[in-house]
Amino acid sequence: MTRTTSLFFVFALVLCVFVAVETVMAQGLIVSSFLPLTGKDARDGSIQEAMVRKAIIFFNNRSKEFFPNNNFQISISSVDTASTVDGALSSAKDFTLTTFTLSGQFREVAEAIAPIVEQSDTIHYTSCSSQLLTPYNTIAQMVPSERHQGAAIAELIVRFNWQFSVASLSSSSSYGSEILSAFISRALQLDIAVLSSQQFYPGTQELWGVMQTTKNSLARVIVNIMNVKDMKTVIRFADRLDMLTDKYIWICSDACATEDIFRDNETNKIDTKLRSKLVGLLGVQYQTGQGEMYEQFLDEWEKEDQFVYPGSGQRSTTHYAAYAYDAVLMYLHALSYSVANFPGVAKSVNLVLGNQAKFSFMGMTGLVKMDETGRERLATFDIVNLRSDSLKAGYQGLVIIGKWNETRASPSSVDIDDLSKRFEFVYKPQFHGGSYDFPDLDIRNSFKYWSCQDGEEKTDKTGKSVRLEKPDGGSADNIDIDYRCDQFIDCYNMSDEWGCDVSFPVLFIVYGIFLFICICLAVFCLLFTCVFGFCIKRKRVRASSPTFLIILCLASIIGYGGLFAFFGQPHTVSCNFRIWLLAVAVITAISALFTKSFRVWRLYRSPTEIKALQDWQLVL
């Protein structure tokens, strides 16, 4: 094939692509939307579809702002998933592949249809599973991944200086495992002391062992990562173990940070008594609709016909409806950018999603900004608090008291000042009992101790107001009660041994007097031997070898003195002296006696040959 022919084919291919793209741009874009229009989630699905249609109308009325050179219009083609995995797979059999697909499904359904829609640019606006991002590079998420919740909870704990005593409770579902893994990873970076981490099967009704282990860990901050049903079970056992008190702080992930954990399944009423016990609960939630754009939308939403737009006619929407609206706008912004900067290939799969990282805009859920891949939204969470004062306004739910924004600090930062920048609080958190003062979570068990100065047993009810000292030879005052009557004098005034069954101070005094008398006798014998053995020489004293008598007297003095090392407070020095002084004394005394006996044996070994032995010869 000649070079001219090759260039011709390349030119023809580019021309075909360009014509195809221009044709699509002229005809418009069909948005395929997987939604639960029937089944248990039908209400939410219908409202989400209404929001998508509102977003499409918003765009079609302003299409020239996005595509100045094209009369570009979009429309929606809905696919009913029937609120189940099987329903989604059944409907997907007849699915006609389009350029852009919206998915309003939660984790299980979203993961099931992912292989079907992977040939189309797809944005999930309800599922927040990071598992969708790994194998499929044509799928993006408008809702931040669940793993960001783990980091947000860990940083919230550090923000309030509670990192010294933490425990985690989570279900073993993919939701619980993903957030728990992120929490533990971030906790290690931030030096959070996770004293206990317990997991259980979703739906488990017997959690006594799990909760007992958590309580025994002495953790004061309990992180809960589970759904509403499991959280109700945890609360039931926590109440039985007296853990719903001001001694504990409870923190929930988004699935259990809701008033539904107090709602009775049969009567659908809030258990206000149980709710009052958990006042002070904190949690993280995906932020809801907010800002000027959202308020303007609600003005129109209130006036809409609810038969045309399900859920309208009131000044509120479902939680994820605003995310559906922003998902449409995000893709159209990216498509507009691609058309302007990559003519001819603007609608190729994965190119548009990649361009989502190049810009941001203010949507109905606040600032919409994607990460560097363009496939995952940078996380912003609402910090919520269960408050007693909200009841005055008739509101049963959790109140938004602040926000956590991932973009305000480096993801791996461990600097406290940097982490504080991620938080923006508008209200002070309220804690158990309605107090706004931060609770003292350094709660310790009470203990008994002995006061040497006062000579009596006392109790520290707080477990931290008295500092126990070790009686290791110093002048200890407050000592552990176990030192009382332990047969050692631990107080400088011996008060810890007075009044015991065996009064060791009296025994030590009597024994000390006896030893002192023995030492005095040994000193007297030493002086007597020196005077009458060397100064005023007496024959009988000289015959007894005064040198060895002196050695025996010195050994006796050292031995009796060494017994005083057993008196008083045990100490390393005194314990060492016990061994050395007694050993030296015994060996010295035995050596002197042995030498004297050896002299007698040596002199009378042979009666015919008697030869005198000098003391210095025997010593050598």
Secondary structure in CASP SS format (residue, H / E / C, confidence):
PFRMAT SS
TARGET T0000
AUTHOR 0000-0000-0000
METHOD secondary structure of the structure
MODEL  1
M C 1.00
T C 1.00
R H 1.00
T H 1.00
T H 1.00
S H 1.00
L H 1.00
F H 1.00
F H 1.00
V H 1.00
F H 1.00
A H 1.00
L H 1.00
V H 1.00
L H 1.00
C H 1.00
V H 1.00
F H 1.00
V H 1.00
A H 1.00
V H 1.00
E H 1.00
T H 1.00
V H 1.00
M H 1.00
A H 1.00
Q H 1.00
G C 1.00
L E 1.00
I E 1.00
V E 1.00
S E 1.00
S E 1.00
F E 1.00
L E 1.00
P C 1.00
L C 1.00
T C 1.00
G C 1.00
K C 1.00
D C 1.00
A H 1.00
R H 1.00
D H 1.00
G H 1.00
S H 1.00
I H 1.00
Q H 1.00
E H 1.00
A H 1.00
M H 1.00
V H 1.00
R H 1.00
K H 1.00
A H 1.00
I H 1.00
I H 1.00
F H 1.00
F H 1.00
N H 1.00
N H 1.00
R C 1.00
S H 1.00
K H 1.00
E H 1.00
F H 1.00
F C 1.00
P C 1.00
N C 1.00
N C 1.00
N C 1.00
F C 1.00
Q C 1.00
I E 1.00
S E 1.00
I E 1.00
S E 1.00
S E 1.00
V E 1.00
D E 1.00
T C 1.00
A C 1.00
S C 1.00
T C 1.00
V H 1.00
D H 1.00
G H 1.00
A H 1.00
L H 1.00
S H 1.00
S H 1.00
A H 1.00
K C 1.00
D C 1.00
F C 1.00
T C 1.00
L C 1.00
T C 1.00
T C 1.00
F E 1.00
T E 1.00
L E 1.00
S E 1.00
G C 1.00
Q C 1.00
F C 1.00
R H 1.00
E H 1.00
V H 1.00
A H 1.00
E H 1.00
A H 1.00
I H 1.00
A H 1.00
P H 1.00
I H 1.00
V H 1.00
E C 1.00
Q C 1.00
S C 1.00
D E 1.00
T E 1.00
I E 1.00
H E 1.00
Y C 1.00
T C 1.00
S C 1.00
C C 1.00
S C 1.00
S H 1.00
Q H 1.00
L H 1.00
L C 1.00
T C 1.00
P C 1.00
Y C 1.00
N C 1.00
T C 1.00
I E 1.00
A E 1.00
Q E 1.00
M C 1.00
V C 1.00
P C 1.00
S C 1.00
E C 1.00
R H 1.00
H H 1.00
Q H 1.00
G H 1.00
A H 1.00
A H 1.00
I H 1.00
A H 1.00
E H 1.00
L H 1.00
I H 1.00
V H 1.00
R H 1.00
F C 1.00
N C 1.00
W C 1.00
Q C 1.00
F C 1.00
S C 1.00
V E 1.00
A E 1.00
S E 1.00
L E 1.00
S E 1.00
S E 1.00
S C 1.00
S C 1.00
S H 1.00
Y H 1.00
G H 1.00
S H 1.00
E H 1.00
I H 1.00
L H 1.00
S H 1.00
A H 1.00
F H 1.00
I H 1.00
S H 1.00
R H 1.00
A H 1.00
L H 1.00
Q H 1.00
L C 1.00
D C 1.00
I C 1.00
A C 1.00
V E 1.00
L E 1.00
S E 1.00
S E 1.00
Q E 1.00
Q E 1.00
F E 1.00
Y C 1.00
P C 1.00
G C 1.00
T C 1.00
Q C 1.00
E C 1.00
L C 1.00
W H 1.00
G H 1.00
V H 1.00
M H 1.00
Q H 1.00
T H 1.00
T H 1.00
K H 1.00
N H 1.00
S C 1.00
L C 1.00
A C 1.00
R C 1.00
V E 1.00
I E 1.00
V E 1.00
N E 1.00
I E 1.00
M C 1.00
N C 1.00
V H 1.00
K H 1.00
D H 1.00
M H 1.00
K H 1.00
T H 1.00
V H 1.00
I H 1.00
R H 1.00
F H 1.00
A H 1.00
D H 1.00
R H 1.00
L C 1.00
D C 1.00
M C 1.00
L C 1.00
T C 1.00
D C 1.00
K C 1.00
Y C 1.00
I E 1.00
W E 1.00
I E 1.00
C E 1.00
S C 1.00
D C 1.00
A C 1.00
C C 1.00
A C 1.00
T C 1.00
E H 1.00
D H 1.00
I H 1.00
F H 1.00
R E 1.00
D C 1.00
N C 1.00
E C 1.00
T C 1.00
N C 1.00
K C 1.00
I E 1.00
D C 1.00
T H 1.00
K H 1.00
L H 1.00
R H 1.00
S H 1.00
K H 1.00
L C 1.00
V C 1.00
G C 1.00
L C 1.00
L E 1.00
G E 1.00
V E 1.00
Q E 1.00
Y E 1.00
Q C 1.00
T C 1.00
G C 1.00
Q E 1.00
G H 1.00
E H 1.00
M H 1.00
Y H 1.00
E H 1.00
Q H 1.00
F H 1.00
L H 1.00
D H 1.00
E H 1.00
W H 1.00
E C 1.00
K C 1.00
E C 1.00
D C 1.00
Q C 1.00
F C 1.00
V C 1.00
Y C 1.00
P C 1.00
G C 1.00
S C 1.00
G C 1.00
Q C 1.00
R C 1.00
S C 1.00
T C 1.00
T C 1.00
H C 1.00
Y C 1.00
A H 1.00
A H 1.00
Y H 1.00
A H 1.00
Y H 1.00
D H 1.00
A H 1.00
V H 1.00
L H 1.00
M H 1.00
Y H 1.00
L H 1.00
H H 1.00
A H 1.00
L H 1.00
S H 1.00
Y H 1.00
S H 1.00
V H 1.00
A H 1.00
N H 1.00
F C 1.00
P C 1.00
G C 1.00
V C 1.00
A C 1.00
K C 1.00
S C 1.00
V C 1.00
N C 1.00
L H 1.00
V H 1.00
L H 1.00
G H 1.00
N H 1.00
Q H 1.00
A H 1.00
K H 1.00
F C 1.00
S E 1.00
F E 1.00
M E 1.00
G E 1.00
M C 1.00
T E 1.00
G E 1.00
L E 1.00
V E 1.00
K E 1.00
M E 1.00
D C 1.00
E C 1.00
T C 1.00
G C 1.00
R C 1.00
E E 1.00
R E 1.00
L C 1.00
A C 1.00
T E 1.00
F E 1.00
D E 1.00
I E 1.00
V E 1.00
N E 1.00
L C 1.00
R C 1.00
S C 1.00
D H 1.00
S H 1.00
L H 1.00
K H 1.00
A H 1.00
G C 1.00
Y C 1.00
Q C 1.00
G C 1.00
L C 1.00
V E 1.00
I E 1.00
I E 1.00
G E 1.00
K E 1.00
W E 1.00
N E 1.00
E H 1.00
T H 1.00
R H 1.00
A C 1.00
S C 1.00
P C 1.00
S C 1.00
S C 1.00
V C 1.00
D C 1.00
I H 1.00
D H 1.00
D H 1.00
L H 1.00
S H 1.00
K H 1.00
R C 1.00
F E 1.00
E E 1.00
F E 1.00
V C 1.00
Y C 1.00
K C 1.00
P C 1.00
Q C 1.00
F C 1.00
H H 1.00
G H 1.00
G H 1.00
S C 1.00
Y C 1.00
D C 1.00
F C 1.00
P C 1.00
D C 1.00
L C 1.00
D C 1.00
I C 1.00
R C 1.00
N C 1.00
S C 1.00
F E 1.00
K E 1.00
Y E 1.00
W E 1.00
S E 1.00
C C 1.00
Q C 1.00
D C 1.00
G C 1.00
E E 1.00
E E 1.00
K E 1.00
T E 1.00
D E 1.00
K C 1.00
T C 1.00
G C 1.00
K C 1.00
S C 1.00
V C 1.00
R C 1.00
L C 1.00
E C 1.00
K C 1.00
P C 1.00
D C 1.00
G C 1.00
G C 1.00
S C 1.00
A C 1.00
D C 1.00
N E 1.00
I E 1.00
D E 1.00
I H 1.00
D H 1.00
Y H 1.00
R C 1.00
C C 1.00
D C 1.00
Q C 1.00
F C 1.00
I C 1.00
D C 1.00
C C 1.00
Y C 1.00
N C 1.00
M C 1.00
S H 1.00
D H 1.00
E H 1.00
W C 1.00
G C 1.00
C C 1.00
D C 1.00
V C 1.00
S C 1.00
F H 1.00
P H 1.00
V H 1.00
L H 1.00
F H 1.00
I H 1.00
V H 1.00
Y H 1.00
G H 1.00
I H 1.00
F H 1.00
L H 1.00
F H 1.00
I H 1.00
C H 1.00
I H 1.00
C H 1.00
L H 1.00
A H 1.00
V H 1.00
F H 1.00
C H 1.00
L H 1.00
L H 1.00
F H 1.00
T H 1.00
C H 1.00
V H 1.00
F H 1.00
G H 1.00
F H 1.00
C H 1.00
I C 1.00
K C 1.00
R C 1.00
K H 1.00
R H 1.00
V H 1.00
R H 1.00
A H 1.00
S C 1.00
S C 1.00
P H 1.00
T H 1.00
F H 1.00
L H 1.00
I H 1.00
I H 1.00
L H 1.00
C H 1.00
L H 1.00
A H 1.00
S H 1.00
I H 1.00
I H 1.00
G H 1.00
Y H 1.00
G H 1.00
G H 1.00
L H 1.00
F H 1.00
A H 1.00
F H 1.00
F C 1.00
G C 1.00
Q C 1.00
P C 1.00
H C 1.00
T H 1.00
V H 1.00
S H 1.00
C H 1.00
N H 1.00
F H 1.00
R H 1.00
I H 1.00
W H 1.00
L H 1.00
L H 1.00
A H 1.00
V H 1.00
A H 1.00
V H 1.00
I H 1.00
T H 1.00
A H 1.00
I H 1.00
S H 1.00
A H 1.00
L H 1.00
F H 1.00
T H 1.00
K H 1.00
S H 1.00
F H 1.00
R H 1.00
V H 1.00
W H 1.00
R H 1.00
L H 1.00
Y C 1.00
R C 1.00
S C 1.00
P C 1.00
T C 1.00
E C 1.00
I C 1.00
K C 1.00
A C 1.00
L C 1.00
Q C 1.00
D H 1.00
W H 1.00
Q H 1.00
L H 1.00
V H 1.00
L C 1.00
END
